[in-house]
Amino acid sequence: MTAPDPKRLSGAGFEAQRAFLIDAVLAEPGARAVLSRAAAMGMPDWALMAGAIYKPVWNALTGRDPAFGINDYDLAYCDPDDLSWEGEDVWIKRGEAVFGGFPREVEIRNQARVPIWFSEKFGVERAPIRSTEEAVSQFASKSHAIGLRLDGKGQPELIAPYGLEELFSGTIRPLPGIADPAGWNRKCAENRANWPEIVFEAV
């Protein structure tokens, strides 16, 4: 039996890629539940992002179980008007109640606060983040710079500032000047072991 081609949607166009991504993410029970519960929380400018988005796509492209390789769920929101830890902690506590007993960790973070702790931790100044779209645009790879949420009518709403072609190209590339070499290369090694059909470029 021929193995699925992870590059089969490369060049297929944004709408075809968007439909495939949404189907892949919603086929993963955990991501589907997080989206549904998060939509009822009322967080400002929220989205599910990171591995909870691109890993189900890799799984669908390579014929794996939708939940394969997913360790947690990064649930972002952006509130540039409240940069306090106390304000973020309110949403974290609400999330603990909403996602209590969930099989994997759901991590809620205010993306507007990222430049604050990033600068303190790494000694590098980051520009203020004013939206979740700005936040994902600073991810380490264009293929990772994707978020998904449900709108007021419960319909999927995609955030993809760089489009989707990189995700479906079959090659995952770092963004120069953004990807931390040690962290990126470590994750590449882990991902190659799980998805050997996909090329992961080192920094």
KASUL-V888553 format. One record per backbone hydrogen bond with DSSP energy under -1.0 kcal/mol. NH is the residue of the N-H (numbers start at 0). CO is the residue of the C=O. E is the energy in kcal/mol with one decimal. If there is no record, write none. Layout:
NH/CO/E ; NH/CO/E
This chain:
7/4/-1.8 ; 9/6/-1.8 ; 11/8/-2.1 ; 16/12/-2.1 ; 17/13/-3.1 ; 18/14/-2.3 ; 19/15/-1.9 ; 20/16/-2.6 ; 21/17/-2.5 ; 22/18/-2.2 ; 23/19/-2.5 ; 24/20/-2.7 ; 25/21/-2.5 ; 26/22/-1.1 ; 27/24/-1.4 ; 31/27/-2.4 ; 32/28/-2.2 ; 33/29/-2.6 ; 34/30/-2.6 ; 35/31/-2.0 ; 36/32/-2.6 ; 37/33/-2.9 ; 38/34/-1.8 ; 40/37/-1.5 ; 46/75/-2.3 ; 47/147/-3.0 ; 48/73/-2.3 ; 52/49/-2.5 ; 53/49/-1.7 ; 54/50/-1.7 ; 56/52/-1.0 ; 57/53/-2.4 ; 58/54/-2.7 ; 59/55/-2.4 ; 60/56/-2.5 ; 61/57/-1.6 ; 63/58/-2.6 ; 67/64/-1.8 ; 69/66/-1.9 ; 72/104/-2.5 ; 74/106/-2.7 ; 75/46/-2.9 ; 76/108/-1.9 ; 77/43/-1.7 ; 81/78/-1.5 ; 87/83/-1.7 ; 88/84/-2.7 ; 89/85/-1.3 ; 90/86/-1.0 ; 91/87/-2.1 ; 92/88/-2.6 ; 93/89/-2.0 ; 94/90/-2.4 ; 95/91/-2.0 ; 96/92/-1.4 ; 97/93/-2.4 ; 98/94/-3.3 ; 101/98/-2.1 ; 106/72/-2.6 ; 108/74/-1.5 ; 110/76/-3.3 ; 112/109/-1.7 ; 113/110/-1.1 ; 116/112/-1.6 ; 117/113/-2.7 ; 118/114/-1.9 ; 119/115/-1.7 ; 120/116/-2.5 ; 121/117/-2.9 ; 122/118/-1.8 ; 134/130/-1.8 ; 135/131/-2.4 ; 136/132/-1.7 ; 137/134/-1.4 ; 138/135/-1.7 ; 143/140/-1.0 ; 145/143/-2.5 ; 146/158/-2.6 ; 147/47/-2.5 ; 148/156/-2.0 ; 150/154/-2.8 ; 153/150/-2.3 ; 156/148/-3.3 ; 158/146/-3.0 ; 162/159/-1.9 ; 167/163/-1.5 ; 171/198/-3.3 ; 174/139/-3.4 ; 177/174/-2.0 ; 178/174/-2.0 ; 183/179/-3.2 ; 184/180/-2.8 ; 185/181/-2.0 ; 186/182/-2.1 ; 187/183/-2.4 ; 188/184/-2.0 ; 189/185/-1.9 ; 190/186/-2.9 ; 191/187/-2.7 ; 192/188/-1.5 ; 193/189/-1.3 ; 194/190/-3.3 ; 197/194/-1.8 ; 198/169/-2.7 ; 200/171/-2.5
